Amino acid sequence: MAFRDMQAILSMNGNLASGNVPGMNRDAQIGQQIRKLRKQHELTQEQFAERVGRTTRGAVGNWERGKGISRANIEAIAATFGVNPTWLLTGNGPMQIEGNTPLPNEPANATIGPRLIGAPTLIPLYGQAVGGVDGEFVLNGNMLAEVMAPPSLSGVSGAYAVTVSGESMEPRYFDGEVVFVHPSKRVTKGDFVIAQIHNDADPDGPPLAFVKRFVRWNSNELILEQYNPVKEMRFPTGKVVSVHYIVMGGTGAF
């Protein structure tokens, strides 16, 4: 019997709607069957919850104590362990449906780490509303706000964020997107960077900042790649203030 017939089986077994299974006697019966199933597979309540998915050890304990269970969870149990829904609901009939086998108890492909403790790391956000033709903007040190640093920048001295100006790096970075910067990480070809270049129009003023892709930097020149329109940008090494590594970006960061 295929599990596509499960809805019909459940409906035939006692007015099951989308909510909890009604009736204390029925709930107690289902709880007893769930406990039998769990014990047969030699699982703790926590392990059983992990196998079923989207539930908790406490919920499994409540099911086994006859405190009610939803149709969705009955279906999930039946599908996970290859169980006959009629047996699960009433104790009647074979436990397993012919041709159905329980899903393998595969190890989890991810684990939830410990909860972060302590206040988040805040870093300055720089930028300006309007950029130049190539998306450049004056990096004058005026902070727009403080934003939460991603974990990769937690504890990094001098880390900062910048608001992208213009469309010159679309579709990689969009106008208004926030990028997070690691100022001391080594940059290699293909990395996305913020390059600060001396401003010829204001030699004594703050540098211009460009969000681009790094190509190379030698004793003669810095070469960056732009996406929109596609072109290479070359700057004499003597005019380069810094080239900093972009860790990540995000449209919802600010």
DAJO-V917932 format. One record per residue. N is the residue number from 1. RES is the residue in three letters. SS is DSSP state (a for helix, b for strand, c for the rest). PSI is psi in whole degrees, 0 to 359 (NA if undefined). NEAR is the number of other C-alpha atoms within 8 Angstrom. Layout:
N,RES,SS,PSI,NEAR + N,RES,SS,PSI,NEAR
This chain:
1,MET,c,132,7 + 2,ALA,c,154,6 + 3,PHE,a,352,6 + 4,ARG,a,343,5 + 5,ASP,a,3,8 + 6,MET,a,321,10 + 7,GLN,a,318,7 + 8,ALA,a,319,7 + 9,ILE,a,315,10 + 10,LEU,a,321,11 + 11,SER,a,326,10 + 12,MET,a,348,7 + 13,ASN,c,51,9 + 14,GLY,c,53,6 + 15,ASN,c,50,6 + 16,LEU,c,118,12 + 17,ALA,c,195,8 + 18,SER,c,348,7 + 19,GLY,c,208,7 + 20,ASN,b,155,10 + 21,VAL,c,123,12 + 22,PRO,c,158,8 + 23,GLY,c,122,6 + 24,MET,a,320,9 + 25,ASN,a,317,6 + 26,ARG,a,317,11 + 27,ASP,a,318,15 + 28,ALA,a,321,12 + 29,GLN,a,314,12 + 30,ILE,a,319,15 + 31,GLY,a,320,12 + 32,GLN,a,319,11 + 33,GLN,a,320,12 + 34,ILE,a,319,11 + 35,ARG,a,319,9 + 36,LYS,a,315,8 + 37,LEU,a,315,8 + 38,ARG,a,315,12 + 39,LYS,a,322,9 + 40,GLN,a,323,7 + 41,HIS,c,4,6 + 42,GLU,c,49,6 + 43,LEU,c,144,10 + 44,THR,c,168,8 + 45,GLN,a,323,11 + 46,GLU,a,318,10 + 47,GLN,a,322,9 + 48,PHE,a,316,12 + 49,ALA,a,320,14 + 50,GLU,a,321,10 + 51,ARG,a,317,8 + 52,VAL,a,319,11 + 53,GLY,c,149,6 + 54,ARG,c,36,6 + 55,THR,c,181,9 + 56,THR,c,167,9 + 57,ARG,a,320,11 + 58,GLY,a,321,7 + 59,ALA,a,318,9 + 60,VAL,a,319,13 + 61,GLY,a,319,9 + 62,ASN,a,320,10 + 63,TRP,a,313,14 + 64,GLU,a,335,13 + 65,ARG,c,5,9 + 66,GLY,c,30,13 + 67,LYS,c,12,10 + 68,GLY,c,149,11 + 69,ILE,c,144,10 + 70,SER,b,159,10 + 71,ARG,a,319,12 + 72,ALA,a,320,7 + 73,ASN,a,326,9 + 74,ILE,a,315,11 + 75,GLU,a,319,10 + 76,ALA,a,318,9 + 77,ILE,a,313,10 + 78,ALA,a,318,12 + 79,ALA,a,320,11 + 80,THR,a,319,11 + 81,PHE,a,6,9 + 82,GLY,c,36,12 + 83,VAL,b,145,15 + 84,ASN,c,117,12 + 85,PRO,a,327,12 + 86,THR,a,317,12 + 87,TRP,a,318,13 + 88,LEU,a,324,14 + 89,LEU,a,325,11 + 90,THR,a,343,9 + 91,GLY,c,359,10 + 92,ASN,c,153,6 + 93,GLY,c,177,7 + 94,PRO,c,149,7 + 95,MET,c,316,8 + 96,GLN,b,144,9 + 97,ILE,c,134,10 + 98,GLU,c,130,5 + 99,GLY,c,348,5 + 100,ASN,c,135,10 + 101,THR,c,151,7 + 102,PRO,c,150,9 + 103,LEU,c,142,8 + 104,PRO,c,146,4 + 105,ASN,c,72,5 + 106,GLU,c,148,4 + 107,PRO,c,150,4 + 108,ALA,c,143,5 + 109,ASN,c,4,4 + 110,ALA,c,157,4 + 111,THR,c,151,5 + 112,ILE,c,122,4 + 113,GLY,c,176,4 + 114,PRO,c,151,4 + 115,ARG,c,138,4 + 116,LEU,c,134,4 + 117,ILE,c,139,4 + 118,GLY,c,172,4 + 119,ALA,c,147,4 + 120,PRO,c,156,6 + 121,THR,c,125,8 + 122,LEU,b,138,8 + 123,ILE,b,156,11 + 124,PRO,b,146,12 + 125,LEU,b,124,13 + 126,TYR,b,166,14 + 127,GLY,c,181,13 + 128,GLN,c,162,9 + 129,ALA,c,323,5 + 130,VAL,c,127,7 + 131,GLY,c,176,11 + 132,GLY,c,192,9 + 133,VAL,c,321,6 + 134,ASP,c,22,8 + 135,GLY,c,7,13 + 136,GLU,c,154,12 + 137,PHE,b,159,13 + 138,VAL,b,120,10 + 139,LEU,c,83,12 + 140,ASN,c,5,6 + 141,GLY,c,358,5 + 142,ASN,c,118,6 + 143,MET,c,130,9 + 144,LEU,c,321,8 + 145,ALA,b,180,7 + 146,GLU,b,138,9 + 147,VAL,b,158,11 + 148,MET,b,130,8 + 149,ALA,c,144,12 + 150,PRO,c,160,7 + 151,PRO,a,326,5 + 152,SER,a,344,6 + 153,LEU,a,1,9 + 154,SER,c,123,8 + 155,GLY,c,0,5 + 156,VAL,c,120,7 + 157,SER,c,131,4 + 158,GLY,c,4,6 + 159,ALA,c,147,12 + 160,TYR,b,173,12 + 161,ALA,b,155,13 + 162,VAL,b,140,11 + 163,THR,b,126,13 + 164,VAL,c,136,14 + 165,SER,c,130,16 + 166,GLY,c,185,14 + 167,GLU,c,15,10 + 168,SER,c,342,10 + 169,MET,c,14,13 + 170,GLU,c,142,9 + 171,PRO,c,12,6 + 172,ARG,c,311,5 + 173,TYR,c,138,10 + 174,PHE,c,158,13 + 175,ASP,c,128,9 + 176,GLY,c,350,9 + 177,GLU,c,148,13 + 178,VAL,b,130,14 + 179,VAL,b,145,13 + 180,PHE,b,135,14 + 181,VAL,b,132,14 + 182,HIS,b,108,14 + 183,PRO,c,345,10 + 184,SER,c,0,6 + 185,LYS,c,137,7 + 186,ARG,c,137,5 + 187,VAL,c,137,10 + 188,THR,c,167,8 + 189,LYS,c,133,7 + 190,GLY,c,346,7 + 191,ASP,c,154,10 + 192,PHE,b,137,10 + 193,VAL,b,166,14 + 194,ILE,b,116,13 + 195,ALA,b,129,13 + 196,GLN,b,125,13 + 197,ILE,b,138,13 + 198,HIS,c,138,11 + 199,ASN,c,109,10 + 200,ASP,a,330,5 + 201,ALA,a,342,4 + 202,ASP,a,76,7 + 203,PRO,c,331,7 + 204,ASP,c,358,4 + 205,GLY,c,186,6 + 206,PRO,c,158,10 + 207,PRO,c,165,12 + 208,LEU,b,143,12 + 209,ALA,b,136,12 + 210,PHE,b,129,13 + 211,VAL,b,109,12 + 212,LYS,b,183,12 + 213,ARG,b,134,11 + 214,PHE,b,132,14 + 215,VAL,b,299,11 + 216,ARG,b,164,9 + 217,TRP,b,117,9 + 218,ASN,c,194,7 + 219,SER,c,345,5 + 220,ASN,c,318,8 + 221,GLU,b,159,11 + 222,LEU,b,130,13 + 223,ILE,b,126,12 + 224,LEU,b,156,12 + 225,GLU,b,135,12 + 226,GLN,b,149,13 + 227,TYR,b,325,10 + 228,ASN,c,98,9 + 229,PRO,c,160,6 + 230,VAL,b,127,7 + 231,LYS,b,161,8 + 232,GLU,b,143,8 + 233,MET,b,130,8 + 234,ARG,b,134,8 + 235,PHE,b,134,10 + 236,PRO,b,138,9 + 237,THR,a,327,11 + 238,GLY,a,342,6 + 239,LYS,a,358,8 + 240,VAL,b,122,13 + 241,VAL,b,313,9 + 242,SER,b,160,7 + 243,VAL,b,115,11 + 244,HIS,b,144,13 + 245,TYR,b,131,15 + 246,ILE,b,120,13 + 247,VAL,b,314,9 + 248,MET,b,171,7 + 249,GLY,b,170,11 + 250,GLY,b,136,8 + 251,THR,c,338,9 + 252,GLY,c,18,6 + 253,ALA,c,341,8 + 254,PHE,c,NA,5
